[in-house]
Amino acid sequence: MPSRLGMRRSAALGAALLVLTSCRKQPPSEPPAEADGGRVISFAESEPDPVVEEDPAPQRKARSSLPEPVLRSLYSCWLESPYPYMFDPPGPDDTRGIPVQGFRDAGKFMAGIGGIMHYGSLSTCMAKQAGVEKTSYSSLDPVEAFAGMPVGQAGAQWRDPWSFNVQIVRWGRQSLIPDPSMEVIRGWTADEIYRVMFRRFFRLMAHSYLELEASGNVESQYGEYMAAVHGGKDGLDYLHQRYGGRLPEYGGSWDGTQWTPAMSFGFWLRRRGDATAEELWLGLQELLELYDADWLDKLQRTYAGGEVPPARALSGRG
């Protein structure tokens, strides 16, 4: 079973899927558990998209340092056989679902980082690209081989499972965001896959970041979170008690089955501790400017006059 929040290693890296974060787990024999959770996933519940609107065609081109055929192969691999429990059926505004193995018409992605990294599995797809063997279900060796650099933060003062190499996040931001027009699988473009499948996840990650930054006391929230977890408090329970009910328009069940707004707040708090939040936010903005520019602009205008400063490492950390 997966570890409880904060007790196992995660890996963050800004990809087209924002980050690659994993926890050490064994292959599940039943519907999987989310990376920051620790409970069995069913992904049975459905919520509407927080905003239904017409989306304009992308105006910019992605500038990935990796060749398009590599990106296409990487992401088509992920879509070949992800766990079907991670997706809702296509929504009423979707003309069709994305055909993936085991679930003919996959709709909205309701999982989170573990779903992207392992239940897809992006780490397995990176192993294929790098020509290495994935030695265990949660091994990060394929990520390091594909990126050519370590996942973990060098010289960490403690064995903190939340400390990661900011360079690999920067590499992911610069390398792994595909052009929206790129055909990924069976005639589906990256833009179409974003709109049908991943829009809820990336919008939630952006909205939770801006909400947290606008609070003006991120450092104290981070300190309270760390004190609670290192003091023996269950991380998921803490996040539910502290942030449950925030950003309810994104839905998600607080039973370990789906990625919730409270989990997103916890993600951004942890990223303050290792100085990766700034690079992740830059990567998320770049992705949304390509795929969801009008929505991002409207959201940013509701916070601090449209400008929110990039996240910085908190005092004494990173």
N, C-alpha and C positions, 0 to 999 in steps of 0.2 A: 504494500500500500504506500501511497505517497507520504511524505513527511508533512508534519504540521507546519504552518506558516512560520518562517524564520528559523527553522531548525535544520534545513538542508541547503545545499548549494543551488543557486540559480545562476543563469548566465544571461546577461543583457547585451543585445547588439542591435543597432538600428538598421533594420533591413527594410525591404519593401513591406514586410509585416511588422515594422516598427522596431521590435526587439526580438532577440532570440534568447529566451530565458528558460532554463530547465531545472528540474529537481531530480535527485537520484531516486529512481523507482524501479520496480520489477515490471515486466510486461503484464498488463492486466488480462485476466481471463474473462472479464465482463466489462460493461461500459466503463471507460476510464475515469480517473479522477483529475480534476483541474490542478495545474501546477502549484498555485498558491493555496490550494484547498487541502484535500486529504480525505475526501469523501467520494462515493461512487457517482459517476456522471450518468444521467439519463437524458438530459437535454430535451425533456418532453414539453416544457412550457414554452409559450410563444408570447411575445410582446410586439406591438407595432413599432416601426421605426419612429424615433422621436420627432423627425421632421419629414414631411412628404412634400417634395417640391420638384420643379423642373430643374435639371442640372445642365448647364451649358457644356458644349464640347470643350475639352482641355485646350488651353491657349499656349501651353509651353511644352517643351520636349525635355524628357529626362536625360541627364548626362551621366550615365553610369560608366564607371571605369572598367566594367566587365563587358565583353561582347554580348550582343543581344542573344545569339544562340545559346550561350551559357545560361543566361537568365531564363530563357524560355525552357530549357531543359530542366533547370532547377525547380521552377514553379509548376510546370506540367507534371513533374514527378510528384510534387506534393498533392496535386489534385487527382492523381490516379487512384489512390485508395485511402483517403482520410477516414477516420471513424465516423460513421453516419450519425452517431448520437450527438455530434457537435453542432448539427445544423437544424434549424427550423425548416418546415416546408416553404416553398416560394410564397412571398407575400402577395397581397391583392394587386399591388402595383407592378409586380414582376410578370412579364409576358411568358417567362419560362424559367425553370430552375437549371442549375448547372449540373450536367450529368457526371456524377462521380461513382466509382465502383461501390456497390453495396447500398447506394441511395440515389436512384435515378435522377431525381430532381432536388438537389440541395439548394436551400435558400440561405437565410441569414445565419451567419456564424455566431453562435452564442457562447462559445468557449473563450479561452483567453490565451495566455502565453504558453502554458503547457500544451494546449491544443495545437498551437502553431508549431512549437518546437518538436514535440514528441508524437502526438497523436496524428500528425500529418503524414509523415514525420520529416520536418525540414532537416534534422540532423542526419537522418538516413539518406536523404537526397544529396546532402553535402558530401557524405561518405562516397557515394557513387561518383560525384563530380571529381573529388580529390583522388579517387582510386585507392581508398583505404578501407579497412574493415572496421565496422562498428562493433566493438567488442562487448558492449552491453547496451541495454535499452536506453539508459540515460547517459551514455558516454558523450563527453564533449570533445573527444579527440577529433572527430570529423570536422567540427566547427573550426578548431585550431588549424587542422591541415588545410582546409579550404581557404581560410583567411590568411594563413601564414604567420600567425601570431598567437600568443596565449590569451585565453579568455579571462583568467584571473588577474587581479591587480598586483603588480610586483611590489614587494616590500611592505605588504600589509602588516600592521602592528599586531593584529590578532587574526585568528582563523575565522574571520567574519564571512559567512556564506553569502553575504550581500555585497562584497567588494569585487568590482570588476574592472578590467582594463579599459580605460577610456579610449585608447587607440583602436581597439576592435570595434567599438561603437562608432567611432568616426569613420573607420573603414566601411562598415556596413552602410552608413548614411551615404557615403560617396559611391558605393559600388552596387548596391542591391535594389535600388528603386527602379523598376522597369518603366519604360515609356507607356503611357496609357493606351496607345494604339497597337502595342505589341500583341500579336496573337499568341495566346498561351496554350490553349488546348481545345481541340474539336471546334474550331472557329470562334471561340470566345476570346475577346481581347481582355487585357488587364483592366481596362476601364469598366467593362461590363461585369467582370468578376468582382471588382471593388463595389459596384453599386448593388449588385444582388447579394453578395456574400459578406463583404468585410466592412461596409460603411458604418454599421453600428459600432463595431469595435474601435475603429480609428476615431470616430467622432467622440465616443465616450472617453478615450484616452486624452484627447485634446481638451474636452470640456472639463474633465477632472483636474487637469494641469492648471488651466486658467482659474478655475474656482479656488484651488489651493493657493496659488500665487496671490490672488486677490485678497486672501484672508489677512495678509500682513503679518502673520505669526507662524510661518512655516517652521522656523527653527524650534520654537517651543513645542509645536505639534510633533516634530521629529523626536525631540528629547523625551516626550511623554510616551510615545510609541515604543522607543527603544527601552525605556525603563520598564514598561509593562511587560514586553516580551522577554527581556533578559531577567526579569523578576519572576518569570514562570507563568505569566498570563498567556493564554492561547491567543495567537496572533489574529486568527479569523474572528474569534469572539470579540477581541478588542476593536477591530475595524468595524464590525457590525454594530457594536454599542456606540462607537464614536461617530461613524459616518453613515449608518443605516438610515434610509429615508432621503439621502441627498441625491440629486439628479434622478428623480424617479421616472422621468420620461424615457429613460433607457431600458427600463425593465430589468429582468434577470432575477432568478430565484436565489434566495439566501439559504440554500440547503447543500452547498458544495457542488451543485450540478452546472452552474453557469458563472460566467465572469460578471461580477456585479460592480456598480459604481463604487462601493466601499473598497473593493479589491483594487480598483484603479487608484484611489487615494493612497492606499498602502504602497502600491508600486512606486508612485512618485515620491513618497516620503523616503523609501529605502534608497532611491537613486540620489537623494541629497547627500547621503552618507559617503558615497564613493566618487563624487564629482562627475557622474555620468549623465545627470539630469539635463544639463545644458546641451550636450550633443544629441541626446535623445529628442529633446524638444525641437532642436534645429532640424533633425531628420523628419520628425512628424510634421512640422510646418512645410517642409519641402514636398513631402508626399501629398499633403492636403492641398497645397497650392496647385499641384498638378491634377488632382483627382476631384477636389471638392472646394474650389477656390471661393465661390460665392458664399457657401456656408461658413467657411473659416473666417472670411471677412466680416460677416454679420456677427459671428460669435465674438470675435476680438473687439468689435466696437462696443460690446456690452461691458467690457472690462477695462478699467483705467483709461478711458478715452480711446480705446483701440490699441493701446500699446502695453504689453506686459513684459517686464524685463526677463531675460533668460535666467533660468535657474542657476544658482551657484552652489558650490560645495559649502556646507555649513561649517561654522567655525570649529577648528580643531580636527576636521576630518578631510579626507581626500588628498 
